[in-house]
Amino acid sequence: MTTYDVDLLVIGAGSGGVRCARIAAGHGARVAVVEASALGGTCVNLGCVPKKLYMTASRYGALADDALAFGWQGPAPSHRWSTLREAVAAEVRRLNGIYGRLLDQSGCTLIRGYGRPIGPHQVQVGDQTYSAARILLATGGEPTVPPIPGAELGVVSDALFDLRRAPERVVIVGGGYIGVEFACIFRGLGAQVSLVNKTDCVLTAFDHDVRDHLATELTRQGIALYLGRRVSQVTSGQGETRHVRLDDDTTLSCDLLVFATGRRPRTRGLGLEELGVALDDTGGVIVDGDYRSSVPSIFAIGDVTGGLTLTPVATAEGHWLADHWFSERPRPRVEYDHIPTAVFSRPNVATVGLTEAQAAAAGHPLQIYKGAFRPLSGVVAGREERTLVKLVVCAQTARVLGLHMVGDEAGEVVQGFAVALKCGAKKEDFDRTIGIHPTVAEEFVTLRTPVG
């Protein structure tokens, strides 16, 4: 009988890897986690957490302006960039410590360094080799930069939380989650912002009404959109100035150029191909329904598989695996339908279920319910920002196939409705539900007349 150093060795201490490790250890498994960087992965250090804190900071300026309409008086506040940067860094360090304590308290061994599988059951970390019955790859993803002349003059989102001063002119390339969110962050903090995207819309994968509505709101707040454009060249100017030339010969000048042009699975340098681990065209680890790679003892979860790049998905996958391997009461498998998601732009975007286009392509006869309106607080403050709510309903079964919102706290609203859609809610269930008044959320249960 083969004896290994541990039952499970996890490479990567992000959300998915840590969840799998500590649950497995709680079931009595011998577990080691290898990590070279700060604990918590992208979400804690370079993604969800610091990004939302920066977004919160960026909204206070507009709220201060709104306060005047509600009777508040006094001098307008000014923003100190260094205070924000240091406060967010302190919170990230606090979370790093929590992740460390979670591993320690669950009995996991933390190994510092870069882990590289060198065999089906061996991982090398520095000059040490560790053996494991199972190896779990949870290394996440990394930003990509297009092959553009002068691209080295820009930065990726990883660098944005350590800027020493607030930029005055920002050009962001990319119109997905990251690009849109940082466009709103920098605009809210007073910068002049231009967003360039190669498609003719932002948030390409979202419902068309959501995309159009958000583009209007981005423009309304002063973000210049260059849609259907590509960057052809970047050159340096005086000091920190960058000149960004587009494919229509438009030139945008800035002191910060951000590439938010997608992410790829972090598999480079791991030597997986040499071991026979099959990868897809993006470098993602190809796995089966049990997250097993083409090497039976090597598994992968989260962003490194090239699947849905959402933190809750990775943690759910990690938890399922730990229970599947080491518990007598395994969890239900992770279900990938009706996964809600949010974009923390201004205003927020949140969605669950199918877009109108996806539902139509699937052959569903549709009824569309939607409304757009100024929220109560905006009316008093004199803001023109509008909220969008939309339901995609199957006309044959009356089941609600998709729910979409653009507006303040959209993520908080849609999370609750996601439970209803997961349970198969029908339009009549929405109609029978009494709304909480006055709220934006009640608009979803008062939509009565289909528009399509």
N, C-alpha and C positions, 0 to 999 in steps of 0.2 A: 504494500500500500504506500503510495507516494505521500510524503509529508512536505507541506509548504510552510513558509514563514507566516503567511496569513491566509485566511479564507477569501478575502476580498481586498484588492488593492485598487484604489480610485486615483486616477490621474486628473487633477483639477478640483479645487476647493471652491467652486461656485455653488449656486443654489441647488442645482441638481445633484452634483457630486456629494455635497455635504449632507443633503437630505438622505440620499441612499446610504451613505456611510454610517450616519448616526442611527438610522432605523435598523440597519443590519447589525450594528454593534449591540443595540438594545435587544435584539433577538438572540444574542449570545455569540455572534460571529466575531472572529478575530479580523480587525479591519485596520488598514493603513491608508492614509491620504497623502498624496504627494502634491505639493504646491510651491512654486518659486516666488509668486507675487503675493500681493495682499489678499487675505481671505475674503471670500464673498463673491469673487468673480466680477464679471462685467456689470451686473445689475447693481451691486453695492458700490463699486469703486468708480466705474466709468459710464454708467448707464442710468437705469431707472431712478435710483435714489437721488444722486446728486442732480440729475437733470430736472426732476420734479421740484427740488428745492430751489434751483435757479429759476424755474418757471414761476414758482410762488413769489419769489423776490421781484420778478419782472412785472407782476400784476399790481403791486402796491402803488406804483406811480399813478396808474389809471384810477385806482380806488381813491387815492388822495384827491384827484381831480373831481371824481364823482361826489366826494364828501361835501364839497362846497354847495352842491345843489340840495343837500339835506341839512344845511344850516351850520356845518362846521366851518370855523374860521381860523385863520392863522397863516403863517408863512408856508409856502410850498416846500416840502422836504426835498433834500438832495440825496443822491445815492453815493455811498462809499464802496467801491469795488472790493477793496482789500478786506473789509469787514465781511462781506458775503463770502468771498473765497475762503477765508479762515474759518467761518462758521460752518460751512459745508464740509470742509476738510475735517473739522473736529467731529462732526456727526458720522462721517465715513469711518474715522478711526474708532469711534465707539462701536459701530457695527462690526468692524474687523475683530474687535475684542470679543463681542458676543459670539461670532462664528467660532473663534478659537475655544471659547469656554464650552460651547455646545459639543465640539469634537472631544474635548478633554473629559467633560462630564459623562459622555456616552461611552468612554473607554477606547476611543479611536487613537491610533498613533499618527501624529503629524510628522511627515518627513519633508524637510525644506530642500528645494532644488527642482531642477527640471527632470521630469520622468520620461523615459523613452523605452517602450517595449523592445526587448531584444530577443524574445522568444514567446511561444504561446503562454508561458507561465512565468516569464522573467521580465522585470523592469529595472533598468539601470538609472540610478540617480547619482550623478557625479562619478566617483570611483567605486560606488557600492552597488551591488545587485541584490534585488529582493525577489523572492518567489511567491506566487499567489495561485490559489486554485482558480480564481477568476480575476480578470483585469477589466476595469470599467473606464472607458475613455469619456471624460466629461470636461474637455478642454475648451468648449465654447467656440466663439467665432472671433474674427478680427476685421477691421475696416479694410476696404479696398480703395485704390486710387486709380483712375483711368490713365492709360499711357498717353498723356498729353505733354507736349513740349513745355517745360517750365513747371510741371506739376509739383516739383519738390519745393516750390515757393509757397505752397499751401500747407494746411494741416488737416488732420482727421479729428473726429469728435473726441477721441481720447485725450487730446491736448487742451481741450477747452476749459477744463476745470482747474487749470493751473496757470491761466493767463495772469500776468503781473499787473496789467492795467486794462481798463475797459476799452474795447475798440470803438472808433467813431464811425467807420465805414466798413461794412461787412458784405462780402459776396459769398453766398452759399450755393454750392453745386449739388443738386439732388433734391427731389421733391417728395421723398418718403417720410416715414415717421421722424427720423433724426433731423433731416433738413428743415421740415416744417416747424418742428418744435424749437430748434435753435434760432430760426428766423424770428419767431415770436418772442423768444427770450431776449435776444439782442435788441429787437425793436422796442420791447417794453422797457429796457434799460437805457433807451435813448439813442441807440445807434441808427444810422442810415443803413437799411438792409435791402439787398437785391438777391432774389432767389432765381436760379437758372435750372431748368429741368428739360431733359431731352424729349419727354412726351408733352402733349398739349394740355396737360392737367397736372395737378398735384395729387398725391395719394392715389396712384394709378389703380391699385387693387380694390379701392373702395367703391361704394355705390355712386353712380354718376351724379345724383342730386347732392350727395355729400360733398363730392369733389367741387362741383360748381359753386355750392353755397360757401364752402370754406375759402375758395379762391376770391370770391367777392369780399369776404370779411378780411382776408389778408390784405387785399388792396385798400380796403377802407381804412385800415390802421396804418397805412403808409408803406407797406412792403411792396417793392417793385418786382413784379413777376415777369420773367422772360421764359415763356413756355414754348416748347417745340424748338428749343435752341440747344446747341452744344458748344462747349468751350473748345476752341481750336488752339489757343496758345496763351501762356502766362509769362509775363516779363516783369522784371523789377524796375521800380522807379526810384525817385529820391527818397532816402531814408527807408522806411518800412512800407512804402507804397508798392502795391502790386497792380499791374494792368492786366485785366482779363479780357481777352478778345474772343468774341463769339463767332459762330460760323456765318453770321450775316454781316460781319465786320463791325458790329457794335463793340465798343470798348468800355468796360466798367472798371473804375479805379477804386481801390480799397486799401485798408491797412490790415485786414484779416481776410484771408481766403480759406474757406472751409470746404473740404470734399466730404459730402454725405452721400456717397455714391454706392452704397451697399456694403454688405459684409459677407465673408466667406468662412466656412468651417476652418477651425484652427488645427490643421493636420500637418502642415509643412514642417519638416524636420523631425517628425516622429518615427520615420522609417517604416511606416505601416505597409507600404507596397512591398518592401523586401520580405515582410513576414507573410505576405499573401492576403492582407486585409483589403478587400475590394472597396474602391472609392468611386463616387460618381464624378460627373464632369466638373463640379464645383469644388471637389476635394472632400466632400462629405462622406462619412463612413456609411456604407450600405448595410442596413440591418433588417432582420426579419421581425415578426410580430412580438418576439420576446427580446428585442433589442440586441440580438446576437449578430455579430459580424460573420464574415466568411471563415474566420478562424474561431472554432467553437468555444474557446475559453475567453475570448475577447468580446466585450460588449460596448455599446455606446449609447448615450442619451443626450438630449438637448441640442444646442446649436451645432455641435460637431457633426450631427447626422444630416444637416442641411434641411431639416424639417421646419416646423413652426418655431420661430425664434422668439419665444415668449417665456419669461421666467417661470410662471406657474405651470407651463407645460413640462419644462425640465424637472421641476420638483415633483410633479405628479408621476412622471416616468421613473424617477429615482426611487420614490416611495414604493411604487408597484414592484419594481425589481427586488428591492430589499425584502419585501413581504413574500414575493414569489419564491425567492431562494431560501429564506431562513425562517419563515413563519408557517405554522400549521393552519393559519386562517388568512389566506392571501386576499388581497384587495381585488375589487373588480378592475378589469383592464381599463386603461386610459381611453376615453372616447374623444375623437377629434372633431366631431360635429358640434355645432353650437358653442364654440369657444369664443367668449367675448373678448374684445380688445379695445384699447383706447389710445388716442393720440392727444398728448397734453399740449396742444396748441392753444392759441387764443382766437376764438373760443375753442373749447375742448371738442373732440370728436370721439364717439363711442359707437360700437356696432356689435351685433350678434346675429348669427344666421346668414342667410343668403342675400346677396345684392339683387336688385331687380333683374339685372342682366343674367346673373347666374341662375335665378329661378326660371326665367324664360328659356334659357338654354337647356335646362333640365326638363322642359316640356310642360311645366305647370301653367294652367290658365290662371291669370293673375288679376287681382284687385289691388290697387295701390291707394293707400291713405296717407296723406301728408299735410303738414301745415307749417307755416313760417310766420313768426311774430316777434315783436319787441318784448323782451321780458320786463316785468314790472319795475325792477330797479333801474333798468336802462331808460325807461320812459321818464322817470323823475329826473335822472341825471342828464337827460338830453342826448344820450348816445343812440346812434342809429343801428348798432349791432343787432342782428336778428338771430333767433334760434330756429332750428329746423328739427322737426320730428317726422318720422316716416315709418310706415308699416308695409311690408310686402306679404300679401295674403294669397293663399291658394283659393281660387274662386270655386273649385270643386269640393274641397274638403273643409274650407274655412280655417285651416290651420295657418297660424302666423309663421311664415318661413323666414322672415328677416325683420330686424328692428334697428333703426339707425337714428342717431341724434347728433346735432352740432349745436353746442351751447354750453354754458357754465355748468360744471360738475357733471358732465355727460357720463363720465365713467362711473360715478356713484349711482346715477339713475339706471344705467343700462345693466349694471351688475345684478340688480334685483330682477329686472325683466328677463335676464338670461336664464334664471331658474324656471320661469314660466315657460319659455320656449323649449327648454330642455325637457319639460314635462309634457310637451305637446299642446300648449295652449292654443285655443281657437279664438277667432275674432269675437265670438259671442261671449267668451270668458272675459275679454277686455271690456266689452260693452256692459257686462253685469257687475263690473268692479267699480266701486265708488272711489272717486279721486280724492286726494288730499288737497284742499284749496287754501290759499292760492300757491300752487307749485307749478314748475315746468313739467314734472313727471305726470301730473294729472292729464296733460294733453294727450298722452298715449291712450288713455281710456275714455276720451271724449271725441275721438275721431270717428265721424259717423258716415260721411259721404265719400265714396271712392272717387278718385280722379282718373283712374285708368284700370 
